[in-house]
Amino acid sequence: MTSIWQSFKDAVATLDPGPNARWGATAEPFVDYCQLRNNCTHLYKTVAPLGEILQMHSESLNAQSGTSVLAAAVAGNAADALEAGLRLWSGCSLDKDEDRAIECWMSIAQEKHQSGFIVPRRIRAHALSCLANAYWERSATMSNCSWSFEPESVYRATAFANESASLGFVSVRILDVGEQVRDWLRVAQHQIPDAVRTLYMQLGYLWAALKRYSWELEMMKHLIKDGRVPADSFFKNVCATEC
């Protein structure tokens, strides 16, 4: 859905961030931050109006500087560790540093933070979703006009997606990773060693989430065909997993 994010960028260009804005001088990091938040920290069914998304994220970024978020993350605040990772990965209000972003999310991916504090379930699930996104993006490289994928990073992305789903949280990115890996397992089934296939098949929470999502889409199609829901409901549902 490229047009959606082009509209996003156009809208950002007209947004007045206010005199105390802390999310940078250019629109790109802010757009990347918003896209990351929407793809990784919202349930896939959540679709908010564009203006609402922009306003919500600009206000949250203005409320706390990048350096203060990072300091609180180091001190053991789980919510700020999640936020610091988002800002470091996108380069919004902090210098872009993907390795450090992953460190922030890894610190809250378990029930207990390394400082000893309990990590809230919701924040942990969001961190796992962000890690799935990070390793999926890192798994792909382009050479001679074709994409190749690094197997270990692909598996780590899929495993993180499964763990997030096990906590009851399924984001747009989790569905995306799951669908692409599922299709790869089907297409290349005769080339995949049995041991590798077994590893992927054990990620049952992710496959159950995909199955449930497919069922929801089929039900929506039937409801639209019967005239019981408006057609744009189907568009919004599909859009939530593709933008």
N, C-alpha and C positions, 0 to 999 in steps of 0.2 A: 504494500500500500504506500508507494513512494509519495503519491500526491498528498496524503495525510500529513506526512512529516515536512513536505515542502510548505504546506499551509501553516504548519507549526512554526517554521522558520520565518515566514512572512509575518505571522502574528507577533512573534518575538520582536521583530524589527520595529513594531509600532508600540511596544510596551514601554511605559514609563517606569523604570525601576525605582525611582525616588532618589533623593540626595544621598542616602546612606547605603545604597545597593552594594552588595559584597560578592556578587557572582560574576564579576569580570566585565571587561570593556566590550567584548564581542559576544554575538549571539550563540556561536557554535557550542561552547562548553555548556551553556545553559540548556540548549536543545538536547545535547547528549545526556545531561543530567536528568532532564525530564523523561526522556525516552527510557533511560536505564531504570528510573523509579517506576514508571508505568509498566514496563515489561517484566520487572523482577520483584517488585514489592506490592503489587496489587493482584487480587484474584482475577483470573482471566475473564470473569463475567463483568467486572467493574469497568464501565465505560462512562467517563465524565466529559462534559462539554469542553471544547478546546480552551475557551476563555477561563473556565474554572480551573483547569489544570495549570495554566500559566500563572494565574493569580495565587493559587495555593502554594506552588513551589517557589515563586519569587518572594512571597512573604516569609516562608520558612528559611530561605537562604539569607534574607535580610536580617532575620532575628538573631542569627549567631554567626560569627566570623569563622572562616575555615580554621584558623589557628586555635581558636577556643574549642571548636569541635574536636580537633585532633588532640589537644591537651586532655580533654575529658575522656576521650577514647583510651589514651595511654593510662589514665588513672583508673580505668576499669568500668566506665559507664557503657553498658551494652548498646543502648540506643545511639549514643554518639559514635561508637565503634562502627555500627552499621552506616551511619551518616557520613563518617569520615571516609569509609571505603567508597561510597557513592561519589563523593567529591574528588577523591584522589583518582578514581578510575576515569571520570569524565573530565577532570581538569577544571572543574567549576569551583572557584573560590580558593583552590589549592593547586599547586603545581602538579601536573599529571604524573602519577607514579603508580603503574598497575601492580607492581610487585608489593608495594606497601598497602595498596587497596586489598589485595588478597590476604595479606597478613592481618589486616583489621577484621575481615570477615571470618577468617579461620579462628581468630581469638574468641568468637562468639558462636561458632558452629557446633559446640558441645553444650551439654546442660550447664556446665560450670565454666565461667571465665577463668583464665589462668590466675587471676587475682583472688579467686575463691568465691566470687559473687555468682549467684544463680542467674542464668540467662533466661529471660522470659521466652516462652514457647514461640510466640509470634515473631519476635525479633530473630530468634534462632532460625526459624523457617525462612524468613526473608534473606538472612545471610547465606543460607544454603542455596537459595534460588540465585542470588548474586554470584556465588561460586560456580554454579552450573553455567551461568552465562559467561563468566570469565574464562573458564577452561574450554568451553565450546568455541569462543572467539579465538583463543590461542591455539586451538587444534588445527585450524585451517590456514594453509599457505597456498599462494598461487605461483606457479612456475610454468613457463611456456604456454600461457593462456589456459591453463587447466588447474583445478583445485585438487589439493591433496590434504589428507587429514592424518594427524599424528595419533596413533591408536591409544596411547596411554591417556592423553588429554581428553579424547573422546569418551573413554570409559569413565574417567573421573567426573566429567561433566554430567554423564548419565547417572552415575552413582549419587552425586549431589542432588540431582533432580529427583531421584527416587526417595532420598532421605527427606527432602522437603515435602514431597507428597505424603510420606508416612506420617508427617505432623499435621496433615489435613490442609496443606497450603499448595495450591496449584496456580502458578502464574502463567502469563503468556509465553515466557521463555521456556518454562518447564515443558509445556505442551509442544513447543517448537523443537526442542532437543529430542524429546521422546518420539515425535512423528518422524523426524529425519533418521534417527537411529533405527526405528522400527522398519522404515522403508529400506534402509541399507541391509538389515538382516534378511529381509525378504528377497531382495534383488541378488545379493551375493551369498545366498545360503549355501551353495555348494563349494564356496571358496573359504568359508569361515571354519576354523578348527572347532571340533565339538566342545573342547574345554572353554573356548572363548564364548561360544554360543550359550553354554551353560551359565557362565558368569552373568551375561546380560539377561537371561531368562529368570534369574533369581531376583531381579529388580521389580518385584511384583506390584508394589504400590504405584509405580510410574505407569506400568501397562494397564493397571486397573483404572487409573485416572484417564488415560487415553480412550479406553473402552467406554467409560462413562460419558466423556465428551462427545464421542461419535454417536452415542445413543441420544444425547441431548439434541444434536444437530438433526438427526433423523426425525425425532419427535417434533422439532420446530418446523421442519418441512411439511409434515403431515398437518400440523395445526394451521399453517399458512394456506395449504391447499384446501382445507376445510373452511377457511375464512374466519377462524376463531382468534387469530392474532394478525396484526398488520405485517405486511411484507418487510418493512424496515427493521422489525425485530430480528429477523434472520440476518440482515446485513450487519447490524450492530454486534451480534454474537460472533459472526465470522470475523468481522473487523477487529474484534478484541484479541484474536489470536494471530492476526497477520500484520498489524501495524508495527 
